[in-house]
Amino acid sequence: MRQKAKVVDPSVKLAYFDLIQRTVSSLNALVYELENEGLHNTELREHYYELAVDCVPLIKKLSEARRYAEGTLSHFR
């Protein structure tokens, strides 16, 4: 037997949508900061190349998380 879809209170849905929007914004800020302070920081790259390159996997994972969050936003729109 199929279960009936639960009715979600619009205020709960709106609060969740707002949370995901803030999450995307925070992920954007983190990626931007890692790119500017890590990858594009000439002084860091000249003296500590390993540290600059070390942020690449973090940027990739954060970008992936951002894509998932943006997918959630498009689902709820």
Backbone as CSV, one residue per row, in Angstrom:
resi,resn,N_x,N_y,N_z,CA_x,CA_y,CA_z,C_x,C_y,C_z
1,MET,0.837,-1.171,0.000,0.000,0.000,0.000,0.890,1.245,0.000
2,ARG,0.562,2.181,-0.847,1.331,3.424,-0.927,0.977,4.349,0.227
3,GLN,2.026,5.009,0.720,1.795,5.981,1.785,1.438,7.324,1.166
4,LYS,0.587,8.045,1.852,0.232,9.380,1.394,1.408,10.317,1.623
5,ALA,1.563,11.248,0.705,2.614,12.251,0.853,2.281,13.148,2.043
6,LYS,3.300,13.415,2.823,3.091,14.281,3.982,2.991,15.735,3.535
7,VAL,2.125,16.455,4.154,1.968,17.878,3.878,2.991,18.616,4.725
8,VAL,3.816,19.397,4.048,4.866,20.135,4.738,4.393,21.567,4.974
9,ASP,4.551,22.007,6.201,4.206,23.377,6.564,5.045,24.334,5.706
10,PRO,4.432,25.300,5.025,5.174,26.221,4.159,6.300,26.964,4.886
11,SER,6.119,27.258,6.167,7.168,27.971,6.897,8.397,27.083,7.088
12,VAL,8.188,25.775,7.242,9.310,24.841,7.372,10.060,24.760,6.045
13,LYS,9.292,24.676,4.962,9.904,24.613,3.633,10.693,25.889,3.343
14,LEU,10.147,27.028,3.696,10.819,28.304,3.491,12.098,28.400,4.323
15,ALA,12.029,27.939,5.567,13.209,27.958,6.435,14.307,27.057,5.869
16,TYR,13.937,25.893,5.347,14.913,24.985,4.753,15.517,25.600,3.490
17,PHE,14.676,26.226,2.662,15.144,26.898,1.457,16.144,27.996,1.815
18,ASP,15.840,28.760,2.846,16.742,29.818,3.311,18.067,29.230,3.798
19,LEU,17.999,28.123,4.526,19.209,27.451,5.008,20.092,27.016,3.840
20,ILE,19.498,26.434,2.814,20.270,25.990,1.659,20.860,27.183,0.912
21,GLN,20.126,28.270,0.804,20.653,29.479,0.163,21.870,30.012,0.920
22,ARG,21.778,30.044,2.250,22.909,30.498,3.063,24.085,29.546,2.921
23,THR,23.806,28.255,2.814,24.865,27.258,2.651,25.600,27.470,1.336
24,VAL,24.856,27.696,0.264,25.479,27.955,-1.037,26.340,29.206,-0.958
25,SER,25.836,30.232,-0.314,26.594,31.475,-0.167,27.879,31.247,0.633
26,SER,27.790,30.484,1.700,28.974,30.188,2.512,29.982,29.360,1.734
27,LEU,29.499,28.385,0.975,30.400,27.564,0.157,31.083,28.413,-0.906
28,ASN,30.351,29.342,-1.500,30.958,30.264,-2.470,32.079,31.070,-1.828
29,ALA,31.830,31.560,-0.635,32.832,32.356,0.074,34.069,31.523,0.407
30,LEU,33.867,30.289,0.835,35.001,29.412,1.160,35.837,29.100,-0.079
31,VAL,35.181,28.777,-1.167,35.906,28.484,-2.406,36.681,29.716,-2.863
32,TYR,36.042,30.861,-2.833,36.692,32.112,-3.232,37.935,32.375,-2.379
33,GLU,37.792,32.213,-1.077,38.910,32.477,-0.174,40.062,31.496,-0.393
34,LEU,39.747,30.227,-0.556,40.797,29.238,-0.806,41.519,29.503,-2.130
35,GLU,40.755,29.888,-3.137,41.380,30.180,-4.425,42.287,31.400,-4.332
36,ASN,41.794,32.446,-3.703,42.594,33.681,-3.622,43.777,33.572,-2.675
37,GLU,43.567,32.979,-1.521,44.639,32.898,-0.527,45.544,31.681,-0.723
38,GLY,45.076,30.714,-1.500,45.868,29.510,-1.721,46.432,29.445,-3.126
39,LEU,45.569,29.216,-4.082,46.024,29.016,-5.462,46.619,30.259,-6.089
40,HIS,46.006,31.404,-5.876,46.433,32.622,-6.557,47.345,33.508,-5.712
41,ASN,47.771,33.004,-4.572,48.674,33.748,-3.698,50.104,33.485,-4.159
42,THR,50.674,34.437,-4.868,52.001,34.261,-5.470,53.071,33.998,-4.419
43,GLU,53.034,34.722,-3.332,54.041,34.546,-2.279,53.973,33.140,-1.685
44,LEU,52.780,32.668,-1.415,52.616,31.323,-0.867,53.113,30.286,-1.861
45,ARG,52.764,30.447,-3.123,53.179,29.482,-4.141,54.685,29.471,-4.333
46,GLU,55.334,30.623,-4.190,56.786,30.686,-4.370,57.528,29.978,-3.249
47,HIS,57.059,30.130,-2.033,57.787,29.607,-0.878,57.234,28.286,-0.352
48,TYR,55.948,28.081,-0.479,55.304,26.877,0.078,54.361,26.278,-0.958
49,TYR,54.918,25.822,-2.059,54.112,25.321,-3.174,53.172,24.197,-2.736
50,GLU,53.654,23.315,-1.854,52.829,22.191,-1.397,51.567,22.667,-0.685
51,LEU,51.700,23.720,0.100,50.533,24.261,0.802,49.528,24.855,-0.179
52,ALA,50.017,25.525,-1.197,49.120,26.124,-2.182,48.371,25.038,-2.947
53,VAL,49.076,23.978,-3.315,48.466,22.890,-4.080,47.560,22.043,-3.192
54,ASP,47.834,22.030,-1.902,47.051,21.235,-0.962,45.592,21.673,-0.902
55,CYS,45.304,22.899,-1.261,43.924,23.388,-1.188,43.081,22.937,-2.376
56,VAL,43.696,22.385,-3.415,42.942,21.961,-4.606,41.879,20.911,-4.279
57,PRO,42.215,19.822,-3.538,41.158,18.859,-3.210,40.019,19.471,-2.380
58,LEU,40.365,20.393,-1.501,39.330,21.067,-0.708,38.400,21.874,-1.602
59,ILE,38.978,22.585,-2.547,38.171,23.390,-3.470,37.251,22.491,-4.277
60,LYS,37.773,21.362,-4.725,36.945,20.438,-5.512,35.774,19.900,-4.693
61,LYS,36.036,19.497,-3.457,34.959,18.961,-2.608,33.933,20.032,-2.258
62,LEU,34.403,21.232,-1.955,33.475,22.324,-1.647,32.642,22.692,-2.872
63,SER,33.255,22.669,-4.043,32.520,22.953,-5.276,31.478,21.876,-5.546
64,GLU,31.823,20.637,-5.250,30.871,19.541,-5.413,29.687,19.706,-4.453
65,ALA,29.996,20.068,-3.216,28.934,20.296,-2.236,28.040,21.451,-2.672
66,ARG,28.644,22.475,-3.244,27.869,23.618,-3.731,26.927,23.194,-4.861
67,ARG,27.414,22.351,-5.770,26.561,21.860,-6.865,25.365,21.079,-6.320
68,TYR,25.599,20.238,-5.323,24.491,19.492,-4.716,23.488,20.437,-4.058
69,ALA,23.996,21.430,-3.352,23.103,22.385,-2.688,22.314,23.191,-3.716
70,GLU,22.960,23.567,-4.813,22.250,24.298,-5.859,21.184,23.410,-6.516
71,GLY,21.476,22.110,-6.626,20.476,21.176,-7.128,19.270,21.111,-6.213
72,THR,19.519,21.132,-4.919,18.427,21.149,-3.954,17.602,22.420,-4.101
73,LEU,18.272,23.554,-4.290,17.551,24.807,-4.488,16.660,24.748,-5.724
74,SER,17.196,24.223,-6.813,16.386,24.157,-8.043,15.213,23.199,-7.888
75,HIS,15.378,22.176,-7.056,14.291,21.228,-6.788,13.146,21.889,-6.017
76,PHE,13.487,22.778,-5.100,12.479,23.412,-4.248,11.885,24.670,-4.843
77,ARG,12.407,25.131,-5.946,11.875,26.369,-6.564,10.613,26.118,-7.300
